[in-house]
Amino acid sequence: MSSKDYIHIMRELREDSDLTQQQMAEVLGTSQTMYSRYERGINELPIHHAITLCEHFNVSLDYFTGRTKKKEP
């Protein structure tokens, strides 16, 4: 099974929305440095941040984690 992991999907959603890492960090209430670490897979994304990102981009958690191609929650 070759599904994208959440790191790639998170970056894709941000770039498709023409948002910067700084803007996403503000959405999550964290620093740009920490957001960058999440996006590069250095730090694991906390579940509460994953939920916030799903709500922000209006996608399901299953889509965000690569379990489905259907974006809608």
C-alpha positions in Angstrom: 0.0 0.0 0.0 1.6 3.3 -1.1 -0.4 6.0 0.6 1.1 9.4 1.3 1.9 10.0 5.0 0.5 13.0 6.8 3.8 15.0 6.5 3.4 15.1 2.7 -0.3 15.8 2.9 0.2 18.6 5.4 2.8 20.3 3.2 0.6 19.8 0.1 -2.4 21.4 1.8 -0.3 24.4 2.9 1.3 24.9 -0.5 -2.0 24.4 -2.4 -3.5 27.2 -0.2 -0.5 29.5 -0.9 0.2 29.7 2.9 3.6 30.1 4.5 4.9 28.0 7.4 4.7 31.1 9.5 1.0 31.5 8.7 0.4 27.8 9.6 2.3 28.2 12.8 0.0 31.1 13.8 -3.0 28.8 13.1 -1.6 26.2 15.5 -0.3 28.7 18.0 3.2 27.6 17.7 6.5 28.9 16.3 7.5 28.7 12.6 10.5 26.7 13.7 8.3 24.1 15.4 5.9 24.0 12.4 8.8 23.4 10.1 10.0 20.5 12.3 6.5 19.0 12.1 6.5 19.3 8.3 9.9 17.8 7.9 9.0 14.9 10.2 11.6 15.8 12.9 8.9 16.2 15.5 5.7 14.2 15.6 2.6 16.3 15.1 0.4 16.3 18.2 -3.1 15.0 17.6 -4.7 18.4 18.7 -2.7 20.1 15.9 -3.7 17.5 13.4 -7.4 18.1 14.3 -6.8 21.9 14.0 -5.3 21.5 10.6 -8.1 19.2 9.4 -10.6 21.9 10.5 -8.6 24.7 8.9 -8.4 22.9 5.6 -11.8 21.3 5.9 -10.5 17.8 5.3 -11.2 14.5 7.2 -8.6 13.1 9.5 -8.6 9.9 7.3 -7.6 12.1 4.3 -5.0 13.9 6.4 -3.4 10.6 7.4 -3.5 9.1 3.9 -6.2 6.5 4.7 -8.6 7.8 2.0 -8.5 10.1 -1.0 -11.8 11.7 -0.1 -11.1 15.1 1.4 -14.5 16.0 2.9 -14.9 15.4 6.7 
